[in-house]
Amino acid sequence: MPKKIPMRSCTGCGEKKEKSSLIRVIRTPEGTVKLDPTGRAPGRGTYLCPNPDCLQKARKKHALSRSLGVEIPKETLDLLETELRNMSGGANGT
């Protein structure tokens, strides 16, 4: 019997993809919001495509704040965007 592949939805675009192809964003137990490249950090999590455009869509809809249950300051969102661009090689749309 084949092993089931975990699927998750991107908070920005809403597409269902393999969990391993998405980047986890967490609210830590202390209340800070950050990227979780390992996917194993403790805290409430949501997922984004490794595409900065998806973060922009999530920002526009306030989807990250809603998913994580905390208001996210603009500075934190800007930092997440910078980290996401660095993780995706700085390319737009990949």
KOLVEX-427805 format. One record per atom (N, C-alpha, C, O): atom name; x, y, z negated. Coordinates in Angstrom, 3 decimals, padded with zeros to 6 digits. Layout:
residues N
<'CA',<X,Y,Z>>
...
end
This chain:
residues 94
<'N',<000.842,-001.176,000.000>>
<'CA',<000.000,000.000,000.000>>
<'C',<000.892,001.247,000.000>>
<'O',<001.777,001.370,-000.847>>
<'N',<000.666,002.180,000.952>>
<'CA',<001.520,003.372,001.022>>
<'C',<001.313,004.287,-000.188>>
<'O',<000.217,004.391,-000.740>>
<'N',<002.405,004.941,-000.575>>
<'CA',<002.358,005.849,-001.715>>
<'C',<001.626,007.136,-001.306>>
<'O',<001.857,007.661,-000.217>>
<'N',<000.760,007.633,-002.166>>
<'CA',<000.003,008.843,-001.893>>
<'C',<000.917,010.065,-001.995>>
<'O',<001.681,010.202,-002.950>>
<'N',<000.830,010.947,-001.001>>
<'CA',<001.635,012.167,-000.984>>
<'C',<000.836,013.281,-001.657>>
<'O',<-000.283,013.572,-001.235>>
<'N',<001.396,013.916,-002.708>>
<'CA',<000.666,014.994,-003.385>>
<'C',<000.476,016.193,-002.456>>
<'O',<001.421,016.644,-001.809>>
<'N',<-000.740,016.696,-002.399>>
<'CA',<-001.067,017.852,-001.571>>
<'C',<-001.475,019.007,-002.489>>
<'O',<-002.082,018.795,-003.539>>
<'N',<-001.132,020.229,-002.077>>
<'CA',<-001.513,021.432,-002.812>>
<'C',<-001.933,022.495,-001.798>>
<'O',<-001.562,022.432,-000.626>>
<'N',<-002.709,023.468,-002.265>>
<'CA',<-003.147,024.574,-001.414>>
<'C',<-002.288,025.800,-001.684>>
<'O',<-001.968,026.105,-002.833>>
<'N',<-001.918,026.498,-000.619>>
<'CA',<-001.186,027.754,-000.745>>
<'C',<-002.157,028.815,-001.257>>
<'O',<-003.269,028.943,-000.744>>
<'N',<-001.740,029.567,-002.259>>
<'CA',<-002.577,030.614,-002.832>>
<'C',<-002.774,031.764,-001.854>>
<'O',<-003.771,032.480,-001.937>>
<'N',<-001.834,031.948,-000.928>>
<'CA',<-001.933,033.046,000.030>>
<'C',<-002.801,032.736,001.228>>
<'O',<-003.777,033.439,001.489>>
<'N',<-002.452,031.681,001.967>>
<'CA',<-003.162,031.370,003.213>>
<'C',<-004.254,030.327,003.036>>
<'O',<-005.134,030.204,003.888>>
<'N',<-004.210,029.572,001.942>>
<'CA',<-005.233,028.574,001.673>>
<'C',<-005.019,027.236,002.351>>
<'O',<-005.825,026.323,002.167>>
<'N',<-003.946,027.090,003.138>>
<'CA',<-003.679,025.823,003.827>>
<'C',<-003.242,024.755,002.840>>
<'O',<-002.491,025.028,001.904>>
<'N',<-003.720,023.532,003.059>>
<'CA',<-003.272,022.391,002.257>>
<'C',<-002.014,021.831,002.896>>
<'O',<-001.980,021.556,004.096>>
<'N',<-000.971,021.665,002.075>>
<'CA',<000.308,021.144,002.552>>
<'C',<000.869,020.197,001.506>>
<'O',<000.386,020.126,000.376>>
<'N',<001.907,019.466,001.918>>
<'CA',<002.595,018.599,000.961>>
<'C',<003.198,019.460,-000.147>>
<'O',<003.755,020.527,000.109>>
<'N',<003.077,018.978,-001.368>>
<'CA',<003.588,019.709,-002.527>>
<'C',<005.063,020.065,-002.355>>
<'O',<005.491,021.151,-002.743>>
<'N',<005.834,019.154,-001.776>>
<'CA',<007.275,019.371,-001.629>>
<'C',<007.611,020.503,-000.660>>
<'O',<008.724,021.029,-000.698>>
<'N',<006.672,020.891,000.209>>
<'CA',<006.954,021.954,001.174>>
<'C',<006.528,023.327,000.660>>
<'O',<006.748,024.334,001.334>>
<'N',<005.925,023.378,-000.521>>
<'CA',<005.472,024.641,-001.099>>
<'C',<006.367,025.049,-002.263>>
<'O',<007.092,024.227,-002.824>>
<'N',<006.304,026.326,-002.617>>
<'CA',<007.082,026.859,-003.734>>
<'C',<006.120,027.159,-004.877>>
<'O',<005.084,027.794,-004.680>>
<'N',<006.468,026.701,-006.057>>
<'CA',<005.618,026.880,-007.233>>
<'C',<005.930,028.213,-007.901>>
<'O',<007.092,028.574,-008.088>>
<'N',<004.881,028.929,-008.254>>
<'CA',<004.987,030.162,-009.032>>
<'C',<004.342,029.853,-010.375>>
<'O',<003.237,029.313,-010.427>>
<'N',<005.030,030.195,-011.462>>
<'CA',<004.502,029.844,-012.787>>
<'C',<004.329,031.054,-013.689>>
<'O',<004.983,032.085,-013.536>>
<'N',<003.412,030.878,-014.643>>
<'CA',<003.314,031.769,-015.794>>
<'C',<003.893,030.961,-016.939>>
<'O',<003.321,029.947,-017.341>>
<'N',<005.013,031.401,-017.461>>
<'CA',<005.683,030.669,-018.536>>
<'C',<004.853,030.752,-019.817>>
<'O',<003.965,031.597,-019.925>>
<'N',<005.135,029.885,-020.783>>
<'CA',<004.428,029.976,-022.071>>
<'C',<004.587,031.348,-022.740>>
<'O',<003.751,031.745,-023.552>>
<'N',<005.659,032.068,-022.399>>
<'CA',<005.874,033.413,-022.953>>
<'C',<005.065,034.466,-022.211>>
<'O',<004.958,035.600,-022.678>>
<'N',<004.486,034.107,-021.048>>
<'CA',<003.653,035.037,-020.294>>
<'C',<004.319,035.697,-019.107>>
<'O',<003.685,036.500,-018.424>>
<'N',<005.585,035.384,-018.835>>
<'CA',<006.245,035.964,-017.670>>
<'C',<005.916,035.138,-016.427>>
<'O',<005.620,033.947,-016.516>>
<'N',<005.976,035.795,-015.271>>
<'CA',<005.681,035.138,-013.997>>
<'C',<006.969,035.057,-013.201>>
<'O',<007.686,036.048,-013.058>>
<'N',<007.263,033.856,-012.676>>
<'CA',<008.488,033.682,-011.895>>
<'C',<008.349,032.493,-010.955>>
<'O',<007.442,031.672,-011.096>>
<'N',<009.271,032.418,-009.986>>
<'CA',<009.311,031.274,-009.081>>
<'C',<009.900,030.082,-009.814>>
<'O',<010.768,030.232,-010.674>>
<'N',<009.420,028.904,-009.467>>
<'CA',<009.919,027.658,-010.053>>
<'C',<010.414,026.772,-008.917>>
<'O',<009.665,025.929,-008.424>>
<'N',<011.669,026.949,-008.492>>
<'CA',<012.173,026.156,-007.362>>
<'C',<012.221,024.658,-007.640>>
<'O',<012.185,023.863,-006.701>>
<'N',<012.302,024.253,-008.906>>
<'CA',<012.357,022.823,-009.226>>
<'C',<010.973,022.187,-009.222>>
<'O',<010.840,020.981,-009.015>>
<'N',<009.937,023.004,-009.451>>
<'CA',<008.581,022.478,-009.515>>
<'C',<008.282,021.737,-010.800>>
<'O',<007.254,021.068,-010.902>>
<'N',<009.165,021.844,-011.789>>
<'CA',<009.001,021.081,-013.027>>
<'C',<009.014,021.941,-014.293>>
<'O',<008.922,021.404,-015.397>>
<'N',<009.124,023.245,-014.154>>
<'CA',<009.172,024.114,-015.333>>
<'C',<007.817,024.110,-016.047>>
<'O',<006.777,023.986,-015.401>>
<'N',<007.827,024.244,-017.379>>
<'CA',<006.554,024.262,-018.101>>
<'C',<005.801,025.564,-017.842>>
<'O',<006.410,026.615,-017.645>>
<'N',<004.505,025.482,-017.845>>
<'CA',<003.675,026.667,-017.666>>
<'C',<002.609,026.447,-016.615>>
<'O',<002.619,025.454,-015.888>>
<'N',<001.699,027.384,-016.551>>
<'CA',<000.605,027.345,-015.577>>
<'C',<001.177,027.650,-014.205>>
<'O',<001.919,028.620,-014.050>>
<'N',<000.850,026.843,-013.208>>
<'CA',<001.438,027.015,-011.890>>
<'C',<000.437,027.165,-010.770>>
<'O',<-000.715,026.742,-010.873>>
<'N',<000.905,027.780,-009.691>>
<'CA',<000.177,027.882,-008.439>>
<'C',<001.213,027.773,-007.328>>
<'O',<002.410,027.871,-007.598>>
<'N',<000.788,027.575,-006.106>>
<'CA',<001.726,027.288,-005.026>>
<'C',<001.605,028.285,-003.886>>
<'O',<000.524,028.798,-003.597>>
<'N',<002.754,028.553,-003.237>>
<'CA',<002.824,029.419,-002.065>>
<'C',<003.656,028.745,-000.992>>
<'O',<004.581,027.990,-001.291>>
<'N',<003.319,029.024,000.268>>
<'CA',<004.187,028.613,001.371>>
<'C',<005.493,029.394,001.226>>
<'O',<005.496,030.481,000.648>>
<'N',<006.598,028.861,001.738>>
<'CA',<007.868,029.597,001.649>>
<'C',<007.928,030.728,002.671>>
<'O',<008.990,031.017,003.222>>
<'N',<006.804,031.356,002.917>>
<'CA',<006.664,032.413,003.906>>
<'C',<006.270,033.698,003.171>>
<'O',<005.229,033.729,002.514>>
<'N',<007.076,034.754,003.268>>
<'CA',<006.741,035.999,002.570>>
<'C',<005.365,036.551,002.944>>
<'O',<004.754,037.266,002.150>>
<'N',<004.870,036.228,004.146>>
<'CA',<003.538,036.695,004.543>>
<'C',<002.457,036.119,003.632>>
<'O',<001.465,036.790,003.346>>
<'N',<002.643,034.885,003.178>>
<'CA',<001.661,034.273,002.271>>
<'C',<001.642,034.992,000.929>>
<'O',<000.580,035.143,000.325>>
<'N',<002.794,035.434,000.457>>
<'CA',<002.827,036.206,-000.785>>
<'C',<002.097,037.529,-000.583>>
<'O',<001.380,037.986,-001.474>>
<'N',<002.277,038.149,000.588>>
<'CA',<001.571,039.397,000.883>>
<'C',<000.057,039.193,000.863>>
<'O',<-000.681,040.020,000.328>>
<'N',<-000.398,038.085,001.451>>
<'CA',<-001.837,037.782,001.451>>
<'C',<-002.335,037.566,000.025>>
<'O',<-003.407,038.048,-000.343>>
<'N',<-001.559,036.845,-000.773>>
<'CA',<-001.941,036.590,-002.167>>
<'C',<-001.975,037.893,-002.965>>
<'O',<-002.840,038.079,-003.820>>
<'N',<-001.033,038.792,-002.683>>
<'CA',<-001.005,040.093,-003.362>>
<'C',<-002.259,040.887,-003.038>>
<'O',<-002.897,041.464,-003.918>>
<'N',<-002.594,040.903,-001.759>>
<'CA',<-003.735,041.687,-001.296>>
<'C',<-005.041,041.205,-001.933>>
<'O',<-005.912,042.013,-002.257>>
<'N',<-005.173,039.891,-002.112>>
<'CA',<-006.388,039.302,-002.684>>
<'C',<-006.329,039.188,-004.211>>
<'O',<-007.295,038.749,-004.834>>
<'N',<-005.210,039.577,-004.813>>
<'CA',<-004.976,039.403,-006.260>>
<'C',<-005.111,037.932,-006.653>>
<'O',<-005.525,037.611,-007.767>>
<'N',<-004.761,037.055,-005.729>>
<'CA',<-004.936,035.611,-005.936>>
<'C',<-003.961,035.048,-006.969>>
<'O',<-004.321,034.144,-007.723>>
<'N',<-002.738,035.567,-007.017>>
<'CA',<-001.776,035.067,-008.008>>
<'C',<-002.245,035.396,-009.422>>
<'O',<-002.197,034.546,-010.312>>
<'N',<-002.695,036.625,-009.625>>
<'CA',<-003.191,037.019,-010.952>>
<'C',<-004.360,036.139,-011.366>>
<'O',<-004.446,035.702,-012.513>>
<'N',<-005.253,035.885,-010.428>>
<'CA',<-006.429,035.063,-010.723>>
<'C',<-006.025,033.622,-011.035>>
<'O',<-006.524,033.030,-011.992>>
<'N',<-005.123,033.058,-010.230>>
<'CA',<-004.700,031.667,-010.429>>
<'C',<-003.927,031.471,-011.727>>
<'O',<-004.077,030.452,-012.400>>
<'N',<-003.106,032.447,-012.070>>
<'CA',<-002.262,032.311,-013.258>>
<'C',<-002.920,032.864,-014.515>>
<'O',<-002.424,032.647,-015.621>>
<'N',<-004.025,033.572,-014.356>>
<'CA',<-004.759,034.075,-015.512>>
<'C',<-004.060,035.189,-016.254>>
<'O',<-004.227,035.339,-017.464>>
<'N',<-003.273,035.974,-015.532>>
<'CA',<-002.550,037.080,-016.161>>
<'C',<-002.380,038.192,-015.126>>
<'O',<-002.229,037.923,-013.934>>
<'N',<-002.406,039.440,-015.588>>
<'CA',<-002.169,040.568,-014.693>>
<'C',<-000.670,040.620,-014.388>>
<'O',<000.156,040.564,-015.299>>
<'N',<-000.327,040.727,-013.103>>
<'CA',<001.081,040.703,-012.703>>
<'C',<001.492,042.109,-012.279>>
<'O',<000.912,042.661,-011.344>>
<'N',<002.489,042.704,-012.954>>
<'CA',<002.943,044.051,-012.596>>
<'C',<003.535,044.094,-011.184>>
<'O',<004.065,043.099,-010.690>>
<'N',<003.434,045.266,-010.545>>
<'CA',<003.954,045.451,-009.189>>
<'C',<005.439,045.107,-009.122>>
<'O',<005.891,044.514,-008.143>>
<'N',<006.196,045.470,-010.145>>
<'CA',<007.636,045.201,-010.153>>
<'C',<007.909,043.697,-010.100>>
<'O',<008.836,043.256,-009.420>>
<'N',<007.109,042.920,-010.812>>
<'CA',<007.271,041.463,-010.808>>
<'C',<006.936,040.899,-009.435>>
<'O',<007.629,040.009,-008.944>>
<'N',<005.876,041.412,-008.812>>
<'CA',<005.506,040.953,-007.468>>
<'C',<006.600,041.300,-006.457>>
<'O',<006.903,040.504,-005.569>>
<'N',<007.193,042.493,-006.596>>
<'CA',<008.299,042.879,-005.709>>
<'C',<009.488,041.938,-005.891>>
<'O',<010.124,041.541,-004.915>>
<'N',<009.786,041.583,-007.139>>
<'CA',<010.886,040.663,-007.427>>
<'C',<010.600,039.279,-006.846>>
<'O',<011.490,038.655,-006.268>>
<'N',<009.363,038.793,-006.996>>
<'CA',<008.985,037.502,-006.412>>
<'C',<009.162,037.523,-004.899>>
<'O',<009.636,036.553,-004.307>>
<'N',<008.780,038.632,-004.279>>
<'CA',<008.912,038.740,-002.824>>
<'C',<010.381,038.684,-002.403>>
<'O',<010.721,038.016,-001.426>>
<'N',<011.246,039.378,-003.131>>
<'CA',<012.680,039.355,-002.832>>
<'C',<013.243,037.946,-002.992>>
<'O',<013.991,037.473,-002.136>>
<'N',<012.885,037.275,-004.086>>
<'CA',<013.366,035.906,-004.320>>
<'C',<012.855,034.955,-003.247>>
<'O',<013.590,034.080,-002.788>>
<'N',<011.600,035.123,-002.847>>
<'CA',<011.010,034.259,-001.825>>
<'C',<011.712,034.460,-000.484>>
<'O',<011.972,033.496,000.236>>
<'N',<012.015,035.711,-000.153>>
<'CA',<012.741,035.983,001.101>>
<'C',<014.133,035.349,001.062>>
<'O',<014.594,034.800,002.062>>
<'N',<014.800,035.424,-000.088>>
<'CA',<016.124,034.813,-000.223>>
<'C',<016.052,033.297,-000.092>>
<'O',<016.917,032.685,000.535>>
<'N',<015.016,032.684,-000.686>>
<'CA',<014.865,031.229,-000.620>>
<'C',<014.549,030.756,000.794>>
<'O',<014.966,029.672,001.203>>
<'N',<013.808,031.580,001.541>>
<'CA',<013.428,031.181,002.897>>
<'C',<014.456,031.647,003.923>>
<'O',<014.184,031.640,005.123>>
<'N',<015.617,032.044,003.461>>
<'CA',<016.691,032.431,004.372>>
<'C',<016.569,033.839,004.905>>
<'O',<017.262,034.212,005.851>>
<'N',<015.683,034.632,004.299>>
<'CA',<015.520,036.011,004.724>>
<'C',<014.713,036.165,005.989>>
<'O',<014.446,037.288,006.415>>
<'N',<014.314,035.060,006.604>>
<'CA',<013.558,035.134,007.849>>
<'C',<012.096,035.422,007.548>>
<'O',<011.554,034.972,006.538>>
<'N',<011.482,036.159,008.417>>
<'CA',<010.071,036.466,008.265>>
<'C',<009.255,035.425,008.996>>
<'O',<009.432,035.237,010.200>>
<'N',<008.361,034.739,008.292>>
<'CA',<007.481,033.789,008.930>>
<'C',<008.012,032.381,009.041>>
<'O',<007.463,031.580,009.797>>
<'N',<009.078,032.046,008.304>>
<'CA',<009.574,030.657,008.355>>
<'C',<009.500,030.026,007.001>>
<'O',<009.871,028.863,006.840>>
end
